[in-house]
Amino acid sequence: MKHILLAIVALAALTIPSNNAAAQCGDELMKQALGAMGNYQYIKDFDIKLAAGTSSTGTKFSVVLNSRTHYQINIANGSTNAEKVVVQIFDGDKLIGTNFANGKTFEAFQFICSKTGAYKLQVSCPGGGEACARAVLSLVKQYSEAEMPK
């Protein structure tokens, strides 16, 4: 009976590292992204898992945004990612925001939405490696029509 109990405990101990690896791409990343969000108002989060070889296509999410609204997206990358993920938001084919600029990948970016509608959030890994991340969309400010930046 002791041998069976020891075998069960040993088996459970062997599975713990794989559970920790999964946690690196889950709750801890969510906490990190939420912490970086600051005092802005949480709207939605995106659980990102990219398989190796999906660099050009990545993964896409749809999100409805409101006009005259200033948004921020925070990105928390998994510790095992070879590279940071690139997050882009599109209005149709028009890029309106990204965390990649001047050869650098940032952990957050802001943009102002000029019209209400469905937008496409596209996430990719430049080198095509396997990656995981969490992105959090938050509300920075809503503008009146008179306040709207030109």
Secondary structure, 3 states (H helix, E strand, C coil): CHHHHHHHHHHHHHHHHHHHHHHHCCHHHHHHHHHHHCCCEEEEEEEEEECCCCCCCCEEEEEEECCCEEEEEEEEECCCCCCCCEEEEEECCEEEEECEECCEECCEEEEEECCCEEEEEEEECCCCCCEEEEEEEEEEEECCCCCCCC
